[in-house]
Amino acid sequence: MLLFWSASSGLYAQTAGQDMKRAGQETKQAAKDTGKAVSKTTKHTAHKVKRGTRKAVNQSAKATEKAGDKVDRKTNH
């Protein structure tokens, strides 16, 4: 009985070590995945902000031009 107990405790210790190693690897992979997700989200958001800013600037320029045309029509009438 004692022989069986000592052999099984050795297997348990090895399994615990493997479990710790696997947990560390899974944590490392999770950190990588999170980093990739943050990178992708940041790029996506930056693209949307750039597009929105460009759109707002263009709309503002059109509105300014339209207002200028109105002033010209009123003063040259």
C-alpha positions as CSV (number, residue, x, y, z in Angstrom):
1,M,0.0,0.0,0.0
2,L,2.8,2.4,0.8
3,L,4.5,1.7,-2.5
4,F,1.4,2.6,-4.4
5,W,0.9,5.8,-2.4
6,S,4.5,7.0,-3.1
7,A,4.2,6.2,-6.8
8,S,0.9,8.0,-7.2
9,S,2.2,11.1,-5.3
10,G,5.1,11.4,-7.8
11,L,2.6,11.3,-10.7
12,Y,0.5,13.9,-9.0
13,A,3.5,16.2,-8.5
14,Q,4.4,15.9,-12.2
15,T,0.8,16.5,-13.2
16,A,0.7,19.6,-11.0
17,G,3.8,21.0,-12.6
18,Q,2.4,20.3,-16.1
19,D,-0.8,22.0,-15.0
20,M,1.1,25.1,-13.9
21,K,3.1,25.2,-17.2
22,R,-0.1,24.8,-19.2
23,A,-1.8,27.6,-17.2
24,G,1.2,29.8,-17.9
25,Q,1.1,29.1,-21.6
26,E,-2.7,29.7,-21.7
27,T,-2.2,33.0,-19.8
28,K,0.5,34.0,-22.3
29,Q,-1.7,33.1,-25.3
30,A,-4.6,35.1,-23.7
31,A,-2.4,38.1,-23.4
32,K,-1.4,37.8,-27.0
33,D,-5.0,37.5,-28.1
34,T,-6.0,40.5,-26.1
35,G,-3.1,42.5,-27.6
36,K,-4.2,41.6,-31.1
37,A,-7.8,42.5,-30.3
38,V,-6.7,45.9,-28.9
39,S,-4.6,46.6,-32.0
40,K,-7.4,45.7,-34.3
41,T,-9.9,47.8,-32.4
42,T,-7.5,50.8,-32.3
43,K,-6.9,50.6,-36.0
44,H,-10.6,50.3,-36.7
45,T,-11.5,53.2,-34.5
46,A,-8.7,55.4,-35.9
47,H,-10.0,54.7,-39.4
48,K,-13.5,55.7,-38.4
49,V,-12.3,58.9,-36.7
50,K,-10.3,59.8,-39.7
51,R,-13.2,59.2,-42.1
52,G,-15.6,61.1,-39.8
53,T,-13.2,64.0,-39.5
54,R,-12.7,64.2,-43.3
55,K,-16.5,64.1,-43.8
56,A,-17.1,66.9,-41.3
57,V,-14.4,69.1,-42.8
58,N,-15.9,68.6,-46.3
59,Q,-19.4,69.4,-45.1
60,S,-18.1,72.5,-43.3
61,A,-16.2,73.6,-46.5
62,K,-19.4,73.1,-48.6
63,A,-21.5,75.1,-46.0
64,T,-18.9,77.9,-46.0
65,E,-18.9,78.0,-49.8
66,K,-22.7,78.1,-49.8
67,A,-22.8,80.9,-47.3
68,G,-20.2,82.9,-49.3
69,D,-22.3,82.4,-52.4
70,K,-25.3,83.8,-50.6
71,V,-23.3,86.8,-49.4
72,D,-22.1,87.4,-53.0
73,R,-25.6,87.3,-54.4
74,K,-26.9,89.7,-51.8
75,T,-24.1,92.2,-52.2
76,N,-23.9,92.0,-56.1
77,H,-27.7,92.2,-56.5
